[in-house]
Amino acid sequence: MSTATPVTEPGMFALVLHSHLPWLANHGRWPVGEEWLYQSWAGSYLPLTAALRRLADEGRSHLLTLGITPVLAAQLDDPHCLAGMHHWLGNWQIRAHEAAGMPDAAHRELGAREHRASAAALEDFETRWQHGASPVFRDLIDREAFELLGGPLAHPFQPLLDPRLRAFSLREGLADAHSRWNHTPTGIWGPECGYTPGMERGYAEAGVTHFMVDGPALRGDTTLGRPVRDSDVVAFGRDLQVSYRVWSPKSGYPGHAAYRDFHTYDHETGLKSSRVTGRTVDSADKAPYDPDLAAAAVDKHVEDFVEAVRDRLRSESARIGRDALVVAAFDTELFGHWWYEGPQWLEKVLRALPEAGIRIGTLNDAQAAGYVGEPVQLEDSSWGSGKDWRVWAGDQVSDLVQLNAEVVDTALNAVDKSRGHDNAPGRPEVRNRVNDQVLRETLMTVSSDWAFMVSKDSAAGYARERAHKHAHATREISQAVVSGKDAVAERLADGWNRADGLFPGLDARRLPQTELDRLPDTELSAGSAS
């Protein structure tokens, strides 16, 4: 990174962000649905890219590692979502005007503050996002502001997924990134950091050189990346001591009394007008939000985080006898959507760390600079509760596990039968849009989000409804395929595609026909073909 401040501390710090939401377009609006997307877009994605753009304009680069899942990228480019987002921003400004027109001073102040914020967001959106997110992120990628992490289509929990569909989803996800940004990621954030032995071979075959795991997967020693088993693929672990400085339900920064409270709304306008005040304070008793108090808290927490990183780099470097790596990793949506002041904190931290003599870089930088230790025999793991698979495979979601297995089996059988029927010996296989939609709906069914939402009792009803809706789509199209009712299958596939038309480059011809099939690397770029 370009900076006038010399590096004086040992080792390197890497900030990793994971940006993801399930496919929400055309599947409800409130309280769960597209509103979730628009809130995150306004609160996190707009301010994050604006901050990275300001830093890049100063000549700074290699600031962080940013994962953008294909399913989120699809929504940020989708015309329906773009129109919906523009409408949402306009509604935000209208609510600000309503607050500003109220007779009491508190509402007038709230309205003025929210008007400034909504006007800035609208200007940014109308100026830079009118053609979707791809041009916005492409500019930052080209300027090397961040390293892009990719992932498999539709965010499945990979350890539980059929190996054929797992390989297909990953390759199509990397190809989707290339089609949007002319850049194929070499690193990924696997959904939920889910891992089971053998996945490293699939990563290597897809061209993935490194991926994220949670700290306990490396037995807590995250000071270096670790080659996984007998591969050259490196696992980087989240340093919990530093990460929990920010993201801890008991003591993390977002819970500070001065920050804007996420859960408390002004019922007359729908705007958020209160500060946290105290962890046990009822919403009705929350104090009014004070931007000056919040700004002071941001500065305090920037200073604290820099000290925490410095102390960790020094102690871990001394412990292992060489320069150590510290990786802090978070969901992108924490910054802005959940923690309103998060983007301010993030931009200030990315300036303050180099000023304190700390080298910052990406995971790719860390691998290239040799922050890699001895191989590790990585075992089943995730970053969920217990760091095992209970969130996605526990008793509470056993019905979804069974549903996923049945749907995947149904889909693969249908696609295999169709390909065997349509593909004459010696002739190239013709693209089959029905097969494409079968796999698209199947991947939507097995999204890790549904089991997570059920296990965490967060909109569990919506999650089960979504899983069963996509399962129904897969089954009815597949049934028409195996029954030889081609016209019916085409009609059903076209109908479901109107709601779930994401990933237009998805091509069922690239589904491995057996678990042993290996697609040549030259076929990867075909993922953007339509």
C-alpha positions in Angstrom: 0.0 0.0 0.0 1.2 3.5 -0.8 1.9 5.3 2.4 4.5 7.7 3.7 4.7 6.0 7.1 7.3 3.2 7.3 6.4 -0.2 8.6 7.8 -0.5 12.1 5.8 -3.4 13.6 6.4 -7.1 12.9 4.1 -9.1 10.7 1.1 -8.2 8.7 -2.6 -7.5 9.3 -5.3 -8.7 6.9 -9.0 -7.5 7.1 -11.4 -9.9 5.4 -15.1 -9.1 4.8 -17.7 -11.5 3.6 -20.7 -9.9 1.7 -23.7 -12.1 1.4 -27.5 -12.2 1.3 -29.7 -15.0 0.0 -31.8 -14.4 -3.2 -34.6 -12.2 -2.0 -35.8 -10.6 -5.3 -39.4 -11.5 -6.1 -39.8 -13.4 -2.8 -41.6 -11.0 -0.4 -40.8 -7.5 0.8 -41.5 -7.1 4.5 -40.7 -8.1 7.2 -38.4 -10.5 5.5 -37.6 -10.2 1.8 -36.4 -7.4 -0.5 -36.4 -4.9 2.4 -33.5 -6.8 3.9 -31.5 -6.3 0.7 -32.3 -2.6 0.4 -31.4 -1.9 4.0 -28.0 -3.6 3.6 -27.4 -1.9 0.3 -28.0 1.5 1.8 -26.4 0.9 5.1 -23.3 -1.2 4.1 -22.6 -1.5 0.3 -23.0 2.1 -0.6 -20.8 3.5 2.2 -18.2 0.7 2.0 -17.6 1.3 -1.7 -17.5 5.1 -1.2 -14.9 4.7 1.6 -12.8 2.3 -0.6 -13.1 4.8 -3.5 -11.8 7.7 -1.3 -8.9 5.6 -0.1 -8.1 4.4 -3.7 -8.2 8.0 -4.9 -5.4 8.7 -2.4 -3.3 6.0 -4.1 -3.9 3.4 -1.4 -4.3 -0.2 -2.5 -4.4 -3.8 -1.1 -6.6 -2.5 1.7 -8.6 -5.5 2.5 -9.9 -8.8 1.2 -13.6 -8.6 0.1 -15.8 -11.6 -0.5 -18.8 -11.0 -2.7 -21.0 -14.1 -3.1 -22.5 -14.7 -6.6 -26.0 -14.6 -5.2 -25.5 -11.1 -3.7 -23.7 -9.9 -6.9 -26.7 -11.1 -8.9 -29.1 -9.0 -6.9 -26.9 -5.9 -7.0 -27.0 -6.2 -10.8 -30.6 -7.2 -11.2 -32.9 -4.6 -12.9 -35.8 -5.4 -10.6 -33.6 -4.9 -7.6 -32.0 -1.7 -9.0 -35.5 -0.2 -9.5 -36.6 -1.4 -6.1 -33.5 0.1 -4.4 -34.1 3.5 -6.1 -37.7 3.5 -4.9 -36.5 2.5 -1.3 -34.0 5.4 -1.3 -36.7 7.8 -2.4 -39.0 6.5 0.3 -36.2 7.0 2.9 -36.0 10.7 1.8 -39.7 11.1 2.0 -39.7 9.8 5.6 -36.9 12.2 6.4 -39.0 15.1 5.0 -42.0 14.0 7.1 -39.8 14.0 10.3 -38.4 17.5 9.4 -41.9 18.9 9.1 -43.0 17.9 12.6 -43.3 20.6 15.3 -40.9 19.2 17.9 -37.2 19.9 17.7 -36.2 16.3 18.2 -38.0 15.2 15.0 -36.8 18.2 13.0 -33.2 17.4 13.9 -33.7 13.7 13.1 -35.3 14.7 9.8 -32.4 17.0 8.8 -29.9 14.4 9.6 -31.7 11.6 7.7 -32.3 14.0 4.8 -28.6 14.6 4.4 -27.9 10.9 4.6 -30.6 9.9 2.1 -29.7 12.7 -0.3 -26.0 11.5 -0.3 -27.1 7.9 -0.9 -29.4 8.9 -3.7 -26.7 10.9 -5.4 -24.2 8.1 -5.1 -26.7 5.5 -6.4 -28.0 7.6 -9.3 -24.4 8.6 -10.3 -22.6 5.3 -10.0 -25.0 2.4 -9.6 -27.4 3.0 -12.5 -25.9 0.0 -14.4 -25.6 -2.2 -11.3 -22.8 -3.0 -8.9 -20.5 -4.6 -11.4 -19.0 -1.3 -12.7 -18.6 0.0 -9.1 -16.7 -3.1 -7.9 -14.8 -3.5 -11.2 -13.3 0.0 -10.9 -12.0 -0.9 -7.4 -10.7 -4.3 -8.4 -8.9 -2.8 -11.3 -7.3 -0.3 -9.0 -6.3 -3.1 -6.6 -8.2 -1.5 -3.7 -9.1 -5.0 -2.5 -8.6 -8.7 -3.3 -11.9 -10.3 -4.4 -13.0 -13.5 -2.9 -15.5 -15.6 -4.8 -17.7 -18.5 -3.9 -20.1 -21.2 -5.2 -23.4 -20.3 -6.7 -26.3 -19.7 -4.3 -24.2 -20.3 -1.1 -24.7 -24.0 -0.3 -23.3 -25.6 2.8 -20.7 -27.5 0.7 -19.8 -30.4 3.1 -23.3 -31.7 2.9 -23.6 -31.3 -0.9 -23.4 -34.0 -3.5 -19.8 -33.8 -4.9 -20.9 -33.4 -8.5 -23.2 -30.4 -7.6 -20.5 -29.1 -5.3 -17.9 -29.0 -8.1 -20.4 -27.5 -10.5 -21.6 -24.8 -8.1 -18.0 -23.7 -7.3 -16.9 -23.5 -11.0 -20.0 -21.7 -12.0 -19.6 -19.3 -9.2 -16.0 -18.4 -10.2 -17.1 -18.1 -13.8 -19.9 -15.8 -12.7 -17.4 -13.5 -11.0 -15.3 -13.4 -14.2 -18.4 -12.5 -16.3 -19.2 -9.6 -14.0 -15.7 -8.2 -13.2 -13.3 -9.8 -15.8 -11.5 -11.2 -12.8 -11.5 -14.8 -11.6 -10.9 -15.0 -7.9 -8.2 -17.4 -6.7 -9.4 -17.1 -3.1 -12.9 -17.9 -1.7 -14.9 -17.6 1.4 -16.6 -20.9 1.4 -20.2 -20.6 2.6 -20.3 -20.6 6.4 -16.6 -21.5 6.3 -17.9 -25.1 5.9 -15.2 -27.7 5.3 -14.8 -31.5 5.1 -11.7 -33.4 4.1 -11.4 -33.7 0.3 -12.8 -30.3 -0.4 -9.2 -29.0 -0.8 -8.8 -31.2 -3.9 -11.9 -29.7 -5.5 -10.6 -26.2 -4.7 -7.3 -27.0 -6.3 -9.0 -28.3 -9.4 -11.1 -25.2 -9.7 -8.0 -22.9 -9.4 -8.6 -21.9 -5.8 -5.3 -21.3 -4.0 -6.6 -20.1 -0.6 -9.8 -20.0 1.5 -11.1 -18.9 4.9 -11.8 -21.0 8.0 -12.6 -20.1 11.5 -9.8 -19.9 14.1 -10.8 -23.1 16.0 -10.4 -25.1 12.8 -6.7 -24.4 13.0 -6.8 -25.2 16.7 -6.6 -21.5 17.5 -3.2 -20.9 15.8 -4.0 -18.5 13.1 -0.6 -16.8 12.9 0.1 -18.3 9.5 -1.9 -19.7 6.6 -1.7 -23.5 6.5 -1.6 -25.8 3.4 -4.5 -28.3 3.8 -3.5 -31.9 4.0 -1.5 -33.0 1.0 -2.5 -30.0 -1.2 -1.0 -26.6 -1.9 -4.3 -24.9 -1.1 -3.9 -22.7 2.0 -6.4 -22.2 4.7 -6.3 -18.8 6.5 -8.0 -18.7 10.0 -9.8 -15.9 11.7 -8.0 -14.5 14.7 -10.8 -14.6 17.3 -9.0 -12.5 19.9 -8.8 -9.5 17.5 -12.1 -10.2 15.6 -14.1 -10.4 18.8 -12.8 -7.0 19.8 -15.4 -5.8 17.2 -17.8 -8.6 16.9 -18.7 -9.9 20.3 -22.3 -9.9 21.6 -21.0 -9.1 25.1 -18.2 -6.6 24.6 -18.0 -5.7 20.9 -17.8 -2.1 19.8 -21.3 -1.9 18.2 -22.9 -2.3 21.7 -21.4 1.0 23.0 -23.9 3.3 24.6 -23.3 6.1 22.1 -23.9 4.2 18.9 -27.2 4.3 17.1 -29.5 1.5 18.3 -30.4 -1.0 15.6 -33.6 -2.3 17.1 -35.4 0.9 18.2 -37.5 2.9 15.7 -39.3 6.1 15.8 -42.9 4.8 15.2 -44.1 8.0 13.5 -41.5 8.0 10.8 -39.9 4.5 10.7 -36.5 6.1 11.3 -33.9 5.1 13.9 -33.7 8.0 16.4 -32.1 6.4 19.5 -28.7 5.4 20.8 -28.0 2.2 22.5 -27.9 4.0 25.9 -27.5 0.7 27.8 -27.8 -3.0 27.0 -30.7 -3.5 29.5 -32.5 -0.2 28.7 -36.0 -0.7 27.2 -36.6 0.9 23.8 -39.0 3.4 25.2 -36.3 4.7 27.6 -33.5 5.0 25.0 -31.7 8.4 24.8 -31.8 10.4 21.5 -29.0 9.7 19.1 -26.1 12.2 19.3 -23.7 12.1 16.2 -21.0 13.9 18.2 -21.0 11.3 20.9 -21.0 8.5 18.3 -18.0 10.1 16.5 -16.0 10.3 19.7 -16.8 6.6 20.4 -15.6 5.8 16.8 -12.2 7.5 17.4 -11.9 5.7 20.8 -12.5 2.3 19.2 -10.2 3.0 16.3 -7.4 3.7 18.7 -8.3 0.6 20.8 -8.3 -1.7 17.7 -5.0 -0.4 16.5 -3.5 -1.1 19.9 -5.1 -4.6 19.9 -3.6 -5.4 16.5 -0.2 -4.1 17.4 -0.1 -6.1 20.7 -1.3 -9.2 18.9 1.3 -8.9 16.1 4.1 -8.4 18.6 3.1 -11.2 21.0 2.4 -13.8 18.2 5.6 -12.9 16.3 7.6 -13.4 19.5 5.8 -16.7 20.2 6.4 -18.3 16.9 9.9 -16.8 16.3 9.0 -15.1 13.0 6.7 -12.5 11.6 3.1 -13.4 12.3 -0.1 -12.8 10.4 -3.3 -11.5 12.1 -6.6 -12.0 10.2 -9.7 -10.2 11.4 -12.9 -11.4 9.5 -16.4 -10.1 9.6 -19.7 -10.1 7.7 -19.7 -6.9 5.6 -23.3 -6.2 6.7 -22.1 -5.6 10.2 -20.6 -2.4 9.0 -23.5 0.1 8.4 -26.5 -2.2 8.4 -26.1 -3.6 11.9 -23.6 -1.1 13.2 -24.5 2.3 11.8 -21.1 3.9 12.5 -19.2 0.8 11.2 -18.2 2.3 7.8 -16.8 5.4 9.6 -14.8 3.1 11.9 -13.6 1.0 9.0 -12.3 3.9 6.9 -10.5 5.4 9.9 -8.9 2.0 10.9 -7.6 1.5 7.3 -5.9 4.9 7.7 -4.7 4.5 11.3 -3.1 1.1 11.0 -0.4 2.1 8.4 0.1 5.4 10.3 0.9 3.2 13.4 3.6 1.4 11.4 1.5 -1.7 10.8 1.6 -3.4 7.4 -1.9 -4.2 6.0 -2.5 -6.4 3.0 -4.7 -9.1 1.4 -4.8 -12.8 1.9 -3.1 -13.1 -1.5 -0.4 -10.7 -0.3 0.1 -12.9 2.8 0.4 -16.0 0.7 2.9 -14.4 -1.7 4.9 -12.9 1.2 5.4 -16.3 2.8 3.0 -16.1 5.8 2.5 -19.9 5.4 3.4 -22.5 7.9 3.3 -26.3 8.0 0.4 -28.3 6.5 -2.6 -29.0 8.7 -4.9 -32.0 8.8 -8.0 -29.9 8.6 -11.2 -31.7 9.9 -14.9 -31.0 9.6 -15.6 -27.5 10.6 -17.5 -24.3 10.1 -17.8 -20.8 11.7 -21.2 -21.6 13.2 -22.2 -22.5 16.7 -19.8 -25.0 18.2 -17.6 -24.5 15.1 -19.1 -27.8 13.8 -22.1 -28.5 11.4 -24.9 -28.4 14.0 -26.5 -25.2 12.6 -26.9 -26.9 9.1 -27.1 -30.5 10.0 -28.5 -30.7 13.6 -31.8 -32.1 14.8 -33.6 -28.8 14.4 -33.0 -28.9 10.7 -33.0 -32.6 10.0 -36.1 -32.2 7.8 -34.2 -29.6 5.6 -31.2 -31.9 5.4 -33.5 -34.7 4.1 -35.3 -32.3 1.8 -32.0 -31.2 0.3 -30.8 -34.7 -0.3 -34.0 -35.7 -2.0 -34.2 -32.7 -4.2 -30.5 -33.0 -5.3 -31.1 -36.6 -6.2 -34.2 -35.8 -8.1 -32.5 -33.0 -10.0 -29.4 -35.0 -10.9 -31.5 -37.9 -12.1 -33.6 -35.7 -14.3 -30.7 -33.8 -15.8 -28.8 -37.1 -16.4 -31.8 -38.6 -18.1 -32.3 -35.6 -20.3 -28.7 -35.3 -21.3 -28.6 -39.0 -22.2 -31.7 -38.7 -24.3 -30.8 -35.5 -26.1 -27.1 -36.0 -26.7 -26.6 -38.1 -29.8 -23.2 -39.9 -30.0 -20.6 -37.9 -31.8 -22.6 -34.6 -31.8 -22.0 -31.7 -29.4 -24.5 -31.3 -26.6 -27.0 -28.6 -27.1 -27.8 -26.2 -24.3 -31.0 -27.1 -22.5 -32.6 -24.2 -20.6 -34.9 -26.6 -18.8 -31.9 -28.4 -17.3 -30.4 -25.1 -16.4 -33.5 -24.1 -14.4 -33.6 -27.5 -12.7 -30.1 -26.9 -11.4 -30.8 -23.2 -10.6 -33.8 -24.1 -8.4 -31.9 -27.0 -6.8 -29.1 -24.7 -5.8 -31.7 -22.2 -4.4 -33.2 -25.1 -2.3 -29.9 -26.0 -0.7 -28.8 -22.5 0.2 -27.2 -22.5 3.6 -29.3 -19.5 4.7 -32.5 -21.5 5.2 -31.0 -23.9 7.7 -29.2 -21.0 9.5 -32.4 -19.0 9.8 -34.3 -22.0 11.2 -31.5 -23.0 13.7 -31.2 -19.4 14.9 -35.0 -18.9 14.9 -34.6 -15.9 12.7 -37.6 -15.7 10.3 -37.7 -19.5 10.4 -41.1 -19.7 8.8 -39.9 -17.6 5.8 -36.8 -19.9 5.5 -38.8 -23.1 5.4 -41.2 -21.6 3.0 -38.4 -20.6 0.6 -36.7 -24.0 0.8 -39.9 -25.9 0.1 -40.9 -23.4 -2.7 -37.6 -24.1 -4.6 -37.9 -27.8 -3.9 -41.4 -27.8 -5.4 -40.1 -26.0 -8.5 -37.3 -28.5 -8.9 -39.6 -31.5 -8.4 -42.3 -30.4 -10.8 -39.9 -29.5 -13.6 -37.9 -32.7 -13.1 -41.1 -34.8 -13.1 -42.1 -33.4 -16.4 -38.6 -34.1 -17.8 -38.4 -37.8 -16.7 -42.0 -38.3 -17.9 -41.0 -37.1 -21.4 -43.4 -34.1 -21.3 -41.0 -31.7 -22.9 -43.5 -28.9 -23.6 -44.7 -29.0 -20.0 -41.2 -28.9 -18.7 -40.3 -25.9 -20.9 -43.4 -24.1 -19.7 -42.7 -24.7 -16.1 -39.0 -23.8 -16.4 -39.9 -20.5 -18.1 -42.4 -19.7 -15.4 -40.1 -20.3 -12.5 -37.3 -18.4 -14.4 -39.4 -15.3 -14.2 -38.9 -15.2 -10.5 -35.6 -17.0 -10.2 -33.7 -15.9 -13.4 -30.4 -15.3 -11.6 -27.1 -16.7 -13.0 -27.9 -16.5 -16.7 -24.5 -18.0 -17.4 -25.4 -21.2 -15.5 -25.0 -24.1 -18.0 -26.1 -27.6 -17.1 -23.8 -29.0 -19.8 -20.9 -28.3 -17.4 -22.3 -30.5 -14.7 -19.8 -33.3 -14.2 -21.4 -36.6 -15.5 -19.7 -38.6 -12.8 -17.8 -37.7 -9.6 -14.6 -38.4 -11.4 -15.2 -36.0 -14.2 -12.7 -33.1 -14.3 -13.5 -30.0 -16.4 -10.5 -28.6 -18.2 -9.5 -25.2 -17.0 -10.1 -23.7 -20.5 -13.8 -24.3 -20.0 -14.0 -22.1 -16.9 -14.3 -18.9 -18.9 -17.3 -20.3 -20.7 -19.3 -19.6 -17.6 -20.4 -16.2 -18.8 -21.9 -17.7 -22.0 -25.7 -17.4 -22.3 
